[in-house]
């Protein structure tokens, strides 16, 4: 998957989104082949597999970190901060 660190503009953000989609699709295929336990992330490391829980997790991350600024993300790189938001939806609890 494309690294978050590479997101700097609209083009690299869209490349990241495409990579995130591919990551999820691969996780779905792995999960079909070998289902994971109900109590752990799925085969691709996705903790939040329903859109509701994915968005709740992303929003919780954004609220608790000031959209990543508290974690050292540059306030002026909105593309990277939004990519981090989408990434957080995958596994933030």
PDB file of N, CA, C and O in Angstrom, chain B, residues numbered from 101:
ATOM      1  N   UNK B 101       0.846  -1.178   0.000  1.00  0.00           N
ATOM      2  CA  UNK B 101       0.000   0.000   0.000  1.00  0.00           C
ATOM      3  C   UNK B 101       0.891   1.240   0.000  1.00  0.00           C
ATOM      4  O   UNK B 101       1.949   1.261   0.628  1.00  0.00           O
ATOM      5  N   UNK B 102       0.452   2.251  -0.702  1.00  0.00           N
ATOM      6  CA  UNK B 102       1.195   3.513  -0.749  1.00  0.00           C
ATOM      7  C   UNK B 102       1.346   4.071   0.655  1.00  0.00           C
ATOM      8  O   UNK B 102       0.396   4.052   1.438  1.00  0.00           O
ATOM      9  N   UNK B 103       2.502   4.553   0.970  1.00  0.00           N
ATOM     10  CA  UNK B 103       2.779   5.088   2.301  1.00  0.00           C
ATOM     11  C   UNK B 103       2.116   6.441   2.485  1.00  0.00           C
ATOM     12  O   UNK B 103       2.061   7.266   1.573  1.00  0.00           O
ATOM     13  N   UNK B 104       1.615   6.641   3.693  1.00  0.00           N
ATOM     14  CA  UNK B 104       0.995   7.922   4.037  1.00  0.00           C
ATOM     15  C   UNK B 104       1.966   9.076   3.872  1.00  0.00           C
ATOM     16  O   UNK B 104       1.571  10.177   3.491  1.00  0.00           O
ATOM     17  N   UNK B 105       3.240   8.826   4.159  1.00  0.00           N
ATOM     18  CA  UNK B 105       4.251   9.876   4.081  1.00  0.00           C
ATOM     19  C   UNK B 105       4.368  10.465   2.684  1.00  0.00           C
ATOM     20  O   UNK B 105       4.845  11.588   2.524  1.00  0.00           O
ATOM     21  N   UNK B 106       3.939   9.723   1.673  1.00  0.00           N
ATOM     22  CA  UNK B 106       4.052  10.182   0.294  1.00  0.00           C
ATOM     23  C   UNK B 106       2.914  11.121  -0.114  1.00  0.00           C
ATOM     24  O   UNK B 106       2.962  11.707  -1.196  1.00  0.00           O
ATOM     25  N   UNK B 107       1.898  11.273   0.730  1.00  0.00           N
ATOM     26  CA  UNK B 107       0.756  12.116   0.384  1.00  0.00           C
ATOM     27  C   UNK B 107       1.096  13.576   0.637  1.00  0.00           C
ATOM     28  O   UNK B 107       1.334  13.994   1.770  1.00  0.00           O
ATOM     29  N   UNK B 108       1.113  14.341  -0.453  1.00  0.00           N
ATOM     30  CA  UNK B 108       1.444  15.770  -0.359  1.00  0.00           C
ATOM     31  C   UNK B 108       0.494  16.657  -1.153  1.00  0.00           C
ATOM     32  O   UNK B 108       0.459  17.871  -0.950  1.00  0.00           O
ATOM     33  N   UNK B 109      -0.279  16.051  -2.060  1.00  0.00           N
ATOM     34  CA  UNK B 109      -1.152  16.850  -2.924  1.00  0.00           C
ATOM     35  C   UNK B 109      -2.328  15.989  -3.371  1.00  0.00           C
ATOM     36  O   UNK B 109      -2.451  14.831  -2.970  1.00  0.00           O
ATOM     37  N   UNK B 110      -3.191  16.567  -4.208  1.00  0.00           N
ATOM     38  CA  UNK B 110      -4.390  15.857  -4.654  1.00  0.00           C
ATOM     39  C   UNK B 110      -4.051  14.561  -5.385  1.00  0.00           C
ATOM     40  O   UNK B 110      -4.704  13.540  -5.168  1.00  0.00           O
ATOM     41  N   UNK B 111      -3.052  14.592  -6.235  1.00  0.00           N
ATOM     42  CA  UNK B 111      -2.682  13.413  -7.014  1.00  0.00           C
ATOM     43  C   UNK B 111      -2.188  12.276  -6.117  1.00  0.00           C
ATOM     44  O   UNK B 111      -2.615  11.132  -6.271  1.00  0.00           O
ATOM     45  N   UNK B 112      -1.302  12.587  -5.197  1.00  0.00           N
ATOM     46  CA  UNK B 112      -0.788  11.538  -4.305  1.00  0.00           C
ATOM     47  C   UNK B 112      -1.873  11.076  -3.328  1.00  0.00           C
ATOM     48  O   UNK B 112      -1.865   9.922  -2.901  1.00  0.00           O
ATOM     49  N   UNK B 113      -2.801  11.962  -2.973  1.00  0.00           N
ATOM     50  CA  UNK B 113      -3.926  11.556  -2.121  1.00  0.00           C
ATOM     51  C   UNK B 113      -4.784  10.529  -2.850  1.00  0.00           C
ATOM     52  O   UNK B 113      -5.155   9.508  -2.270  1.00  0.00           O
ATOM     53  N   UNK B 114      -5.102  10.789  -4.111  1.00  0.00           N
ATOM     54  CA  UNK B 114      -5.922   9.842  -4.869  1.00  0.00           C
ATOM     55  C   UNK B 114      -5.197   8.516  -5.069  1.00  0.00           C
ATOM     56  O   UNK B 114      -5.830   7.461  -5.064  1.00  0.00           O
ATOM     57  N   UNK B 115      -3.884   8.556  -5.244  1.00  0.00           N
ATOM     58  CA  UNK B 115      -3.109   7.311  -5.340  1.00  0.00           C
ATOM     59  C   UNK B 115      -3.210   6.540  -4.022  1.00  0.00           C
ATOM     60  O   UNK B 115      -3.343   5.316  -4.024  1.00  0.00           O
ATOM     61  N   UNK B 116      -3.147   7.263  -2.893  1.00  0.00           N
ATOM     62  CA  UNK B 116      -3.294   6.614  -1.592  1.00  0.00           C
ATOM     63  C   UNK B 116      -4.677   5.975  -1.456  1.00  0.00           C
ATOM     64  O   UNK B 116      -4.792   4.842  -0.987  1.00  0.00           O
ATOM     65  N   UNK B 117      -5.724   6.694  -1.863  1.00  0.00           N
ATOM     66  CA  UNK B 117      -7.081   6.150  -1.776  1.00  0.00           C
ATOM     67  C   UNK B 117      -7.189   4.877  -2.617  1.00  0.00           C
ATOM     68  O   UNK B 117      -7.787   3.896  -2.176  1.00  0.00           O
ATOM     69  N   UNK B 118      -6.626   4.882  -3.804  1.00  0.00           N
ATOM     70  CA  UNK B 118      -6.640   3.681  -4.648  1.00  0.00           C
ATOM     71  C   UNK B 118      -5.928   2.520  -3.962  1.00  0.00           C
ATOM     72  O   UNK B 118      -6.383   1.378  -4.021  1.00  0.00           O
ATOM     73  N   UNK B 119      -4.815   2.820  -3.315  1.00  0.00           N
ATOM     74  CA  UNK B 119      -4.071   1.782  -2.591  1.00  0.00           C
ATOM     75  C   UNK B 119      -4.871   1.273  -1.399  1.00  0.00           C
ATOM     76  O   UNK B 119      -4.838   0.080  -1.098  1.00  0.00           O
ATOM     77  N   UNK B 120      -5.590   2.162  -0.715  1.00  0.00           N
ATOM     78  CA  UNK B 120      -6.417   1.749   0.417  1.00  0.00           C
ATOM     79  C   UNK B 120      -7.556   0.846  -0.051  1.00  0.00           C
ATOM     80  O   UNK B 120      -7.882  -0.139   0.611  1.00  0.00           O
ATOM     81  N   UNK B 121      -8.151   1.177  -1.174  1.00  0.00           N
ATOM     82  CA  UNK B 121      -9.203   0.328  -1.756  1.00  0.00           C
ATOM     83  C   UNK B 121      -8.633  -1.050  -2.089  1.00  0.00           C
ATOM     84  O   UNK B 121      -9.242  -2.070  -1.768  1.00  0.00           O
ATOM     85  N   UNK B 122      -7.484  -1.080  -2.722  1.00  0.00           N
ATOM     86  CA  UNK B 122      -6.858  -2.356  -3.076  1.00  0.00           C
ATOM     87  C   UNK B 122      -6.526  -3.165  -1.826  1.00  0.00           C
ATOM     88  O   UNK B 122      -6.674  -4.387  -1.817  1.00  0.00           O
ATOM     89  N   UNK B 123      -6.080  -2.489  -0.777  1.00  0.00           N
ATOM     90  CA  UNK B 123      -5.780  -3.153   0.489  1.00  0.00           C
ATOM     91  C   UNK B 123      -7.038  -3.799   1.064  1.00  0.00           C
ATOM     92  O   UNK B 123      -6.999  -4.933   1.539  1.00  0.00           O
ATOM     93  N   UNK B 124      -8.145  -3.076   1.018  1.00  0.00           N
ATOM     94  CA  UNK B 124      -9.399  -3.629   1.540  1.00  0.00           C
ATOM     95  C   UNK B 124      -9.879  -4.793   0.690  1.00  0.00           C
ATOM     96  O   UNK B 124     -10.316  -5.811   1.227  1.00  0.00           O
ATOM     97  N   UNK B 125      -9.804  -4.660  -0.621  1.00  0.00           N
ATOM     98  CA  UNK B 125     -10.226  -5.754  -1.501  1.00  0.00           C
ATOM     99  C   UNK B 125      -9.398  -7.008  -1.249  1.00  0.00           C
ATOM    100  O   UNK B 125      -9.939  -8.113  -1.218  1.00  0.00           O
ATOM    101  N   UNK B 126      -8.104  -6.848  -1.071  1.00  0.00           N
ATOM    102  CA  UNK B 126      -7.240  -7.993  -0.777  1.00  0.00           C
ATOM    103  C   UNK B 126      -7.596  -8.611   0.572  1.00  0.00           C
ATOM    104  O   UNK B 126      -7.578  -9.832   0.723  1.00  0.00           O
ATOM    105  N   UNK B 127      -7.917  -7.775   1.542  1.00  0.00           N
ATOM    106  CA  UNK B 127      -8.296  -8.283   2.864  1.00  0.00           C
ATOM    107  C   UNK B 127      -9.588  -9.089   2.783  1.00  0.00           C
ATOM    108  O   UNK B 127      -9.720 -10.120   3.442  1.00  0.00           O
ATOM    109  N   UNK B 128     -10.534  -8.626   1.983  1.00  0.00           N
ATOM    110  CA  UNK B 128     -11.795  -9.357   1.814  1.00  0.00           C
ATOM    111  C   UNK B 128     -11.526 -10.726   1.209  1.00  0.00           C
ATOM    112  O   UNK B 128     -12.110 -11.720   1.642  1.00  0.00           O
ATOM    113  N   UNK B 129     -10.653 -10.788   0.219  1.00  0.00           N
ATOM    114  CA  UNK B 129     -10.323 -12.070  -0.406  1.00  0.00           C
ATOM    115  C   UNK B 129      -9.619 -13.010   0.576  1.00  0.00           C
ATOM    116  O   UNK B 129      -9.920 -14.202   0.626  1.00  0.00           O
ATOM    117  N   UNK B 130      -8.673 -12.463   1.362  1.00  0.00           N
ATOM    118  CA  UNK B 130      -7.987 -13.298   2.361  1.00  0.00           C
ATOM    119  C   UNK B 130      -8.968 -13.792   3.413  1.00  0.00           C
ATOM    120  O   UNK B 130      -8.872 -14.929   3.874  1.00  0.00           O
ATOM    121  N   UNK B 131      -9.900 -12.944   3.785  1.00  0.00           N
ATOM    122  CA  UNK B 131     -10.886 -13.308   4.808  1.00  0.00           C
ATOM    123  C   UNK B 131     -11.792 -14.433   4.307  1.00  0.00           C
ATOM    124  O   UNK B 131     -12.178 -15.312   5.076  1.00  0.00           O
ATOM    125  N   UNK B 132     -12.127 -14.403   3.025  1.00  0.00           N
ATOM    126  CA  UNK B 132     -12.942 -15.475   2.446  1.00  0.00           C
ATOM    127  C   UNK B 132     -12.195 -16.804   2.492  1.00  0.00           C
ATOM    128  O   UNK B 132     -12.786 -17.846   2.775  1.00  0.00           O
ATOM    129  N   UNK B 133     -10.900 -16.761   2.216  1.00  0.00           N
ATOM    130  CA  UNK B 133     -10.084 -17.974   2.181  1.00  0.00           C
ATOM    131  C   UNK B 133      -9.825 -18.507   3.580  1.00  0.00           C
ATOM    132  O   UNK B 133      -9.808 -19.720   3.789  1.00  0.00           O
ATOM    133  N   UNK B 134      -9.625 -17.623   4.526  1.00  0.00           N
ATOM    134  CA  UNK B 134      -9.305 -18.039   5.889  1.00  0.00           C
ATOM    135  C   UNK B 134      -9.902 -17.041   6.890  1.00  0.00           C
ATOM    136  O   UNK B 134      -9.240 -16.080   7.282  1.00  0.00           O
ATOM    137  N   UNK B 135     -11.146 -17.271   7.298  1.00  0.00           N
ATOM    138  CA  UNK B 135     -11.819 -16.328   8.202  1.00  0.00           C
ATOM    139  C   UNK B 135     -11.074 -16.156   9.530  1.00  0.00           C
ATOM    140  O   UNK B 135     -10.530 -17.107  10.092  1.00  0.00           O
ATOM    141  N   UNK B 136     -11.070 -14.923  10.003  1.00  0.00           N
ATOM    142  CA  UNK B 136     -10.423 -14.630  11.284  1.00  0.00           C
ATOM    143  C   UNK B 136     -11.432 -14.753  12.414  1.00  0.00           C
ATOM    144  O   UNK B 136     -12.631 -14.914  12.184  1.00  0.00           O
ATOM    145  N   UNK B 137     -10.934 -14.676  13.618  1.00  0.00           N
ATOM    146  CA  UNK B 137     -11.775 -14.718  14.802  1.00  0.00           C
ATOM    147  C   UNK B 137     -12.655 -13.478  14.866  1.00  0.00           C
ATOM    148  O   UNK B 137     -12.283 -12.419  14.360  1.00  0.00           O
ATOM    149  N   UNK B 138     -13.808 -13.611  15.483  1.00  0.00           N
ATOM    150  CA  UNK B 138     -14.714 -12.481  15.676  1.00  0.00           C
ATOM    151  C   UNK B 138     -14.085 -11.412  16.549  1.00  0.00           C
ATOM    152  O   UNK B 138     -14.482 -10.250  16.477  1.00  0.00           O
ATOM    153  N   UNK B 139     -13.120 -11.776  17.364  1.00  0.00           N
ATOM    154  CA  UNK B 139     -12.557 -10.872  18.367  1.00  0.00           C
ATOM    155  C   UNK B 139     -11.259 -10.191  17.941  1.00  0.00           C
ATOM    156  O   UNK B 139     -10.602  -9.554  18.764  1.00  0.00           O
ATOM    157  N   UNK B 140     -10.888 -10.313  16.694  1.00  0.00           N
ATOM    158  CA  UNK B 140      -9.650  -9.693  16.232  1.00  0.00           C
ATOM    159  C   UNK B 140      -9.871  -9.073  14.860  1.00  0.00           C
ATOM    160  O   UNK B 140     -10.884  -9.352  14.218  1.00  0.00           O
ATOM    161  N   UNK B 141      -8.942  -8.234  14.395  1.00  0.00           N
ATOM    162  CA  UNK B 141      -9.086  -7.662  13.055  1.00  0.00           C
ATOM    163  C   UNK B 141      -9.174  -8.755  12.000  1.00  0.00           C
ATOM    164  O   UNK B 141      -8.747  -9.887  12.232  1.00  0.00           O
ATOM    165  N   UNK B 142      -9.726  -8.416  10.845  1.00  0.00           N
ATOM    166  CA  UNK B 142      -9.820  -9.424   9.796  1.00  0.00           C
ATOM    167  C   UNK B 142      -8.437  -9.755   9.238  1.00  0.00           C
ATOM    168  O   UNK B 142      -7.427  -9.233   9.710  1.00  0.00           O
ATOM    169  N   UNK B 143      -8.401 -10.613   8.245  1.00  0.00           N
ATOM    170  CA  UNK B 143      -7.140 -11.117   7.707  1.00  0.00           C
ATOM    171  C   UNK B 143      -6.222 -10.025   7.172  1.00  0.00           C
ATOM    172  O   UNK B 143      -5.013 -10.236   7.076  1.00  0.00           O
ATOM    173  N   UNK B 144      -6.765  -8.873   6.826  1.00  0.00           N
ATOM    174  CA  UNK B 144      -5.945  -7.785   6.311  1.00  0.00           C
ATOM    175  C   UNK B 144      -5.632  -6.727   7.343  1.00  0.00           C
ATOM    176  O   UNK B 144      -5.076  -5.679   7.011  1.00  0.00           O
ATOM    177  N   UNK B 145      -5.983  -6.986   8.599  1.00  0.00           N
ATOM    178  CA  UNK B 145      -5.718  -6.021   9.655  1.00  0.00           C
ATOM    179  C   UNK B 145      -6.783  -4.946   9.791  1.00  0.00           C
ATOM    180  O   UNK B 145      -6.575  -3.952  10.486  1.00  0.00           O
ATOM    181  N   UNK B 146      -7.915  -5.133   9.138  1.00  0.00           N
ATOM    182  CA  UNK B 146      -9.010  -4.165   9.205  1.00  0.00           C
ATOM    183  C   UNK B 146      -9.854  -4.440  10.455  1.00  0.00           C
ATOM    184  O   UNK B 146     -10.524  -5.467  10.553  1.00  0.00           O
ATOM    185  N   UNK B 147      -9.807  -3.527  11.379  1.00  0.00           N
ATOM    186  CA  UNK B 147     -10.602  -3.616  12.603  1.00  0.00           C
ATOM    187  C   UNK B 147     -12.048  -3.215  12.332  1.00  0.00           C
ATOM    188  O   UNK B 147     -12.975  -3.806  12.886  1.00  0.00           O
ATOM    189  N   UNK B 148     -12.237  -2.223  11.490  1.00  0.00           N
ATOM    190  CA  UNK B 148     -13.552  -1.641  11.234  1.00  0.00           C
ATOM    191  C   UNK B 148     -13.971  -1.936   9.794  1.00  0.00           C
ATOM    192  O   UNK B 148     -13.551  -1.256   8.858  1.00  0.00           O
ATOM    193  N   UNK B 149     -14.805  -2.962   9.639  1.00  0.00           N
ATOM    194  CA  UNK B 149     -15.121  -3.443   8.300  1.00  0.00           C
ATOM    195  C   UNK B 149     -16.474  -2.966   7.791  1.00  0.00           C
ATOM    196  O   UNK B 149     -16.780  -3.136   6.611  1.00  0.00           O
ATOM    197  N   UNK B 150     -17.282  -2.376   8.652  1.00  0.00           N
ATOM    198  CA  UNK B 150     -18.550  -1.790   8.221  1.00  0.00           C
ATOM    199  C   UNK B 150     -18.359  -0.280   8.096  1.00  0.00           C
ATOM    200  O   UNK B 150     -17.602   0.316   8.863  1.00  0.00           O
ATOM    201  N   UNK B 151     -19.035   0.334   7.142  1.00  0.00           N
ATOM    202  CA  UNK B 151     -18.850   1.761   6.892  1.00  0.00           C
ATOM    203  C   UNK B 151     -19.132   2.588   8.150  1.00  0.00           C
ATOM    204  O   UNK B 151     -18.458   3.588   8.398  1.00  0.00           O
ATOM    205  N   UNK B 152     -20.123   2.178   8.941  1.00  0.00           N
ATOM    206  CA  UNK B 152     -20.447   2.934  10.154  1.00  0.00           C
ATOM    207  C   UNK B 152     -19.295   2.932  11.153  1.00  0.00           C
ATOM    208  O   UNK B 152     -18.939   3.977  11.696  1.00  0.00           O
ATOM    209  N   UNK B 153     -18.713   1.757  11.396  1.00  0.00           N
ATOM    210  CA  UNK B 153     -17.625   1.682  12.363  1.00  0.00           C
ATOM    211  C   UNK B 153     -16.344   2.292  11.807  1.00  0.00           C
ATOM    212  O   UNK B 153     -15.547   2.861  12.552  1.00  0.00           O
ATOM    213  N   UNK B 154     -16.150   2.171  10.497  1.00  0.00           N
ATOM    214  CA  UNK B 154     -14.991   2.783   9.836  1.00  0.00           C
ATOM    215  C   UNK B 154     -15.036   4.296  10.019  1.00  0.00           C
ATOM    216  O   UNK B 154     -14.047   4.899  10.437  1.00  0.00           O
ATOM    217  N   UNK B 155     -16.167   4.907   9.712  1.00  0.00           N
ATOM    218  CA  UNK B 155     -16.284   6.362   9.832  1.00  0.00           C
ATOM    219  C   UNK B 155     -16.259   6.812  11.290  1.00  0.00           C
ATOM    220  O   UNK B 155     -15.684   7.854  11.603  1.00  0.00           O
ATOM    221  N   UNK B 156     -16.871   6.045  12.180  1.00  0.00           N
ATOM    222  CA  UNK B 156     -16.802   6.376  13.616  1.00  0.00           C
ATOM    223  C   UNK B 156     -15.363   6.378  14.101  1.00  0.00           C
ATOM    224  O   UNK B 156     -14.955   7.276  14.838  1.00  0.00           O
ATOM    225  N   UNK B 157     -14.597   5.385  13.694  1.00  0.00           N
ATOM    226  CA  UNK B 157     -13.197   5.296  14.116  1.00  0.00           C
ATOM    227  C   UNK B 157     -12.379   6.454  13.549  1.00  0.00           C
ATOM    228  O   UNK B 157     -11.574   7.058  14.258  1.00  0.00           O
ATOM    229  N   UNK B 158     -12.587   6.757  12.279  1.00  0.00           N
ATOM    230  CA  UNK B 158     -11.860   7.871  11.664  1.00  0.00           C
ATOM    231  C   UNK B 158     -12.198   9.181  12.366  1.00  0.00           C
ATOM    232  O   UNK B 158     -11.309   9.989  12.635  1.00  0.00           O
ATOM    233  N   UNK B 159     -13.470   9.396  12.664  1.00  0.00           N
ATOM    234  CA  UNK B 159     -13.885  10.620  13.357  1.00  0.00           C
ATOM    235  C   UNK B 159     -13.324  10.672  14.773  1.00  0.00           C
ATOM    236  O   UNK B 159     -12.913  11.735  15.239  1.00  0.00           O
ATOM    237  N   UNK B 160     -13.304   9.534  15.458  1.00  0.00           N
ATOM    238  CA  UNK B 160     -12.747   9.491  16.822  1.00  0.00           C
ATOM    239  C   UNK B 160     -11.260   9.838  16.794  1.00  0.00           C
ATOM    240  O   UNK B 160     -10.773  10.571  17.654  1.00  0.00           O
ATOM    241  N   UNK B 161     -10.542   9.309  15.802  1.00  0.00           N
ATOM    242  CA  UNK B 161      -9.126   9.651  15.667  1.00  0.00           C
ATOM    243  C   UNK B 161      -8.961  11.146  15.435  1.00  0.00           C
ATOM    244  O   UNK B 161      -8.130  11.789  16.074  1.00  0.00           O
ATOM    245  N   UNK B 162      -9.757  11.701  14.516  1.00  0.00           N
ATOM    246  CA  UNK B 162      -9.655  13.122  14.198  1.00  0.00           C
ATOM    247  C   UNK B 162      -9.933  13.992  15.421  1.00  0.00           C
ATOM    248  O   UNK B 162      -9.238  14.978  15.664  1.00  0.00           O
ATOM    249  N   UNK B 163     -10.949  13.619  16.179  1.00  0.00           N
ATOM    250  CA  UNK B 163     -11.289  14.383  17.377  1.00  0.00           C
ATOM    251  C   UNK B 163     -10.215  14.283  18.454  1.00  0.00           C
ATOM    252  O   UNK B 163      -9.903  15.273  19.116  1.00  0.00           O
ATOM    253  N   UNK B 164      -9.655  13.106  18.628  1.00  0.00           N
ATOM    254  CA  UNK B 164      -8.684  12.922  19.716  1.00  0.00           C
ATOM    255  C   UNK B 164      -7.287  13.439  19.375  1.00  0.00           C
ATOM    256  O   UNK B 164      -6.463  13.618  20.273  1.00  0.00           O
ATOM    257  N   UNK B 165      -7.007  13.680  18.094  1.00  0.00           N
ATOM    258  CA  UNK B 165      -5.658  14.118  17.696  1.00  0.00           C
ATOM    259  C   UNK B 165      -5.647  15.474  16.988  1.00  0.00           C
ATOM    260  O   UNK B 165      -4.618  15.878  16.447  1.00  0.00           O
ATOM    261  N   UNK B 166      -6.770  16.174  16.987  1.00  0.00           N
ATOM    262  CA  UNK B 166      -6.897  17.424  16.242  1.00  0.00           C
ATOM    263  C   UNK B 166      -6.493  17.189  14.789  1.00  0.00           C
ATOM    264  O   UNK B 166      -5.664  17.908  14.230  1.00  0.00           O
ATOM    265  N   UNK B 167      -7.097  16.168  14.196  1.00  0.00           N
ATOM    266  CA  UNK B 167      -6.819  15.756  12.812  1.00  0.00           C
ATOM    267  C   UNK B 167      -5.336  15.503  12.588  1.00  0.00           C
ATOM    268  O   UNK B 167      -4.801  15.817  11.524  1.00  0.00           O
ATOM    269  N   UNK B 168      -4.676  14.938  13.583  1.00  0.00           N
ATOM    270  CA  UNK B 168      -3.280  14.537  13.450  1.00  0.00           C
ATOM    271  C   UNK B 168      -2.263  15.579  13.858  1.00  0.00           C
ATOM    272  O   UNK B 168      -1.077  15.268  13.971  1.00  0.00           O
ATOM    273  N   UNK B 169      -2.694  16.811  14.083  1.00  0.00           N
ATOM    274  CA  UNK B 169      -1.755  17.862  14.478  1.00  0.00           C
ATOM    275  C   UNK B 169      -1.072  17.493  15.795  1.00  0.00           C
ATOM    276  O   UNK B 169       0.124  17.730  15.962  1.00  0.00           O
ATOM    277  N   UNK B 170      -1.835  16.910  16.736  1.00  0.00           N
ATOM    278  CA  UNK B 170      -1.250  16.486  18.016  1.00  0.00           C
ATOM    279  C   UNK B 170      -0.233  15.358  17.850  1.00  0.00           C
ATOM    280  O   UNK B 170       0.550  15.088  18.760  1.00  0.00           O
ATOM    281  N   UNK B 171      -0.245  14.703  16.696  1.00  0.00           N
ATOM    282  CA  UNK B 171       0.708  13.624  16.410  1.00  0.00           C
ATOM    283  C   UNK B 171       1.865  14.121  15.544  1.00  0.00           C
ATOM    284  O   UNK B 171       2.699  13.331  15.099  1.00  0.00           O
ATOM    285  N   UNK B 172       1.910  15.420  15.310  1.00  0.00           N
ATOM    286  CA  UNK B 172       3.020  15.992  14.562  1.00  0.00           C
ATOM    287  C   UNK B 172       2.769  16.224  13.085  1.00  0.00           C
ATOM    288  O   UNK B 172       3.685  16.630  12.370  1.00  0.00           O
ATOM    289  N   UNK B 173       1.554  15.978  12.602  1.00  0.00           N
ATOM    290  CA  UNK B 173       1.281  16.249  11.195  1.00  0.00           C
ATOM    291  C   UNK B 173       1.227  17.757  10.965  1.00  0.00           C
ATOM    292  O   UNK B 173       0.712  18.506  11.795  1.00  0.00           O
ATOM    293  N   UNK B 174       1.753  18.180   9.855  1.00  0.00           N
ATOM    294  CA  UNK B 174       1.759  19.610   9.521  1.00  0.00           C
ATOM    295  C   UNK B 174       0.330  20.087   9.284  1.00  0.00           C
ATOM    296  O   UNK B 174      -0.406  19.503   8.488  1.00  0.00           O
ATOM    297  N   UNK B 175      -0.046  21.132   9.968  1.00  0.00           N
ATOM    298  CA  UNK B 175      -1.403  21.668   9.848  1.00  0.00           C
ATOM    299  C   UNK B 175      -1.712  22.118   8.430  1.00  0.00           C
ATOM    300  O   UNK B 175      -2.876  22.118   8.028  1.00  0.00           O
ATOM    301  N   UNK B 176      -0.701  22.502   7.665  1.00  0.00           N
ATOM    302  CA  UNK B 176      -0.942  23.010   6.314  1.00  0.00           C
ATOM    303  C   UNK B 176      -1.006  21.915   5.239  1.00  0.00           C
ATOM    304  O   UNK B 176      -1.324  22.219   4.089  1.00  0.00           O
ATOM    305  N   UNK B 177      -0.718  20.670   5.574  1.00  0.00           N
ATOM    306  CA  UNK B 177      -0.809  19.581   4.600  1.00  0.00           C
ATOM    307  C   UNK B 177      -2.152  18.863   4.787  1.00  0.00           C
ATOM    308  O   UNK B 177      -2.219  17.786   5.379  1.00  0.00           O
ATOM    309  N   UNK B 178      -3.201  19.475   4.275  1.00  0.00           N
ATOM    310  CA  UNK B 178      -4.544  18.917   4.439  1.00  0.00           C
ATOM    311  C   UNK B 178      -4.716  17.587   3.728  1.00  0.00           C
ATOM    312  O   UNK B 178      -5.482  16.743   4.192  1.00  0.00           O
ATOM    313  N   UNK B 179      -4.021  17.377   2.611  1.00  0.00           N
ATOM    314  CA  UNK B 179      -4.119  16.103   1.890  1.00  0.00           C
ATOM    315  C   UNK B 179      -3.609  14.962   2.755  1.00  0.00           C
ATOM    316  O   UNK B 179      -4.245  13.913   2.850  1.00  0.00           O
ATOM    317  N   UNK B 180      -2.469  15.169   3.379  1.00  0.00           N
ATOM    318  CA  UNK B 180      -1.890  14.134   4.242  1.00  0.00           C
ATOM    319  C   UNK B 180      -2.778  13.897   5.457  1.00  0.00           C
ATOM    320  O   UNK B 180      -2.982  12.752   5.860  1.00  0.00           O
ATOM    321  N   UNK B 181      -3.307  14.970   6.045  1.00  0.00           N
ATOM    322  CA  UNK B 181      -4.159  14.823   7.221  1.00  0.00           C
ATOM    323  C   UNK B 181      -5.427  14.036   6.875  1.00  0.00           C
ATOM    324  O   UNK B 181      -5.882  13.217   7.673  1.00  0.00           O
ATOM    325  N   UNK B 182      -5.997  14.277   5.701  1.00  0.00           N
ATOM    326  CA  UNK B 182      -7.181  13.522   5.325  1.00  0.00           C
ATOM    327  C   UNK B 182      -6.829  12.077   4.995  1.00  0.00           C
ATOM    328  O   UNK B 182      -7.621  11.177   5.277  1.00  0.00           O
ATOM    329  N   UNK B 183      -5.669  11.834   4.408  1.00  0.00           N
ATOM    330  CA  UNK B 183      -5.229  10.457   4.164  1.00  0.00           C
ATOM    331  C   UNK B 183      -5.057   9.728   5.493  1.00  0.00           C
ATOM    332  O   UNK B 183      -5.431   8.561   5.606  1.00  0.00           O
ATOM    333  N   UNK B 184      -4.503  10.393   6.491  1.00  0.00           N
ATOM    334  CA  UNK B 184      -4.373   9.799   7.827  1.00  0.00           C
ATOM    335  C   UNK B 184      -5.753   9.497   8.409  1.00  0.00           C
ATOM    336  O   UNK B 184      -5.945   8.467   9.056  1.00  0.00           O
ATOM    337  N   UNK B 185      -6.709  10.390   8.180  1.00  0.00           N
ATOM    338  CA  UNK B 185      -8.090  10.187   8.622  1.00  0.00           C
ATOM    339  C   UNK B 185      -8.640   8.885   8.037  1.00  0.00           C
ATOM    340  O   UNK B 185      -9.200   8.060   8.759  1.00  0.00           O
ATOM    341  N   UNK B 186      -8.474   8.708   6.727  1.00  0.00           N
ATOM    342  CA  UNK B 186      -8.964   7.485   6.089  1.00  0.00           C
ATOM    343  C   UNK B 186      -8.227   6.257   6.605  1.00  0.00           C
ATOM    344  O   UNK B 186      -8.835   5.207   6.817  1.00  0.00           O
ATOM    345  N   UNK B 187      -6.948   6.382   6.802  1.00  0.00           N
ATOM    346  CA  UNK B 187      -6.162   5.265   7.320  1.00  0.00           C
ATOM    347  C   UNK B 187      -6.594   4.900   8.734  1.00  0.00           C
ATOM    348  O   UNK B 187      -6.662   3.721   9.082  1.00  0.00           O
ATOM    349  N   UNK B 188      -6.885   5.900   9.541  1.00  0.00           N
ATOM    350  CA  UNK B 188      -7.313   5.649  10.924  1.00  0.00           C
ATOM    351  C   UNK B 188      -8.610   4.864  10.973  1.00  0.00           C
ATOM    352  O   UNK B 188      -8.825   4.072  11.891  1.00  0.00           O
ATOM    353  N   UNK B 189      -9.466   5.076  10.006  1.00  0.00           N
ATOM    354  CA  UNK B 189     -10.732   4.334   9.963  1.00  0.00           C
ATOM    355  C   UNK B 189     -10.526   2.837   9.893  1.00  0.00           C
ATOM    356  O   UNK B 189     -11.384   2.071  10.330  1.00  0.00           O
ATOM    357  N   UNK B 190      -9.407   2.414   9.354  1.00  0.00           N
ATOM    358  CA  UNK B 190      -9.112   0.989   9.213  1.00  0.00           C
ATOM    359  C   UNK B 190      -8.937   0.297  10.562  1.00  0.00           C
ATOM    360  O   UNK B 190      -9.395  -0.830  10.751  1.00  0.00           O
ATOM    361  N   UNK B 191      -8.277   0.971  11.492  1.00  0.00           N
ATOM    362  CA  UNK B 191      -7.915   0.232  12.717  1.00  0.00           C
ATOM    363  C   UNK B 191      -8.058   0.994  14.032  1.00  0.00           C
ATOM    364  O   UNK B 191      -7.855   0.411  15.097  1.00  0.00           O
ATOM    365  N   UNK B 192      -8.396   2.260  13.985  1.00  0.00           N
ATOM    366  CA  UNK B 192      -8.517   3.022  15.238  1.00  0.00           C
ATOM    367  C   UNK B 192      -9.738   2.552  16.009  1.00  0.00           C
ATOM    368  O   UNK B 192     -10.805   2.342  15.432  1.00  0.00           O
ATOM    369  N   UNK B 193      -9.577   2.390  17.306  1.00  0.00           N
ATOM    370  CA  UNK B 193     -10.718   1.948  18.125  1.00  0.00           C
ATOM    371  C   UNK B 193     -11.152   3.025  19.058  1.00  0.00           C
ATOM    372  O   UNK B 193     -12.097   2.835  19.824  1.00  0.00           O
TER     373      UNK B 193
END
